[in-house]
Each structure stands twice: as C-alpha cells, then as structure tokens.
Amino acid sequence: MTHRQSRPSLGSLVFFAGTMSLSAYFTFAAVQGDFGVFRRAEISVESSKLQAELDELQDEVTRMENLTMRLSDDYLDIDLLDQQARDVLGLVRGDEIVVN
C-alpha cells in the first residue's frame, strides 16, 4: 500500500485566499470607510460641537431680540436708549465732564 501525501487542491487554496481577502476588505471598510466606526465617532464629536455653537447663537439671538424689543415703539427703555446714544453717537450731557 502506497501512502499518498495529502495536499489541498489549488481550488480550495484560491477559495480560502479569496474568502480571507473579502473578509479583510469588509472589515477594513466597516472600520475606516465612509460609514465606518471612525467616521461615526468623528460625526458624533462634530455634532456636539455644532450643538454647543447653536446654543451660543440662540442665546445671542435671544439677547438681541430683548434689546430690540426694549428700543421698540411699544416699549422704550430710556436707560438703554441713553446708553446706545452715548455709545454710538458719542453724546454727553451738559453737566458731565469728559476725561480722556
């Protein structure tokens, strides 16, 4: 009885090499791709930064709306009007002394 050396056939080697290549490609795409894990983390960080910026801008808009309302015809804040006139126009009352 002769003993034959058992070697895998060429077809099975090609099959396993192709399978390993495809699995490596899909693993790489799942981690590094456009919709991968790293991109998702980047989007999450960017989203939190943009949310913080949006909150700051909404606070600024609220403050500006308050100032606008206080200078409107329906509600006039004399102190705010005086402050704006001094800041923008450089007005000074007659009984004040300007020190540079």
SULQUI-V624323 format. One line per field, one symbol per residue. psi: psi as a letter, one per 20 degrees, with the letter a starting at -180 (. if undefined). burial: 1 if it has 16 or more other C-alpha atoms within 10 Angstrom, else 0. Layout:
psi=???
burial=???
//
This chain:
psi=pqoppoqqrhghggghggghgghgghgghhgiahkagghhgghgghghghgghggghhggggghhggghijrhhooohghggghggggikqprhjqppp.
burial=0000000000000000000000000000000000000000000000000000000000000000000001100000000000000000000000000000
//
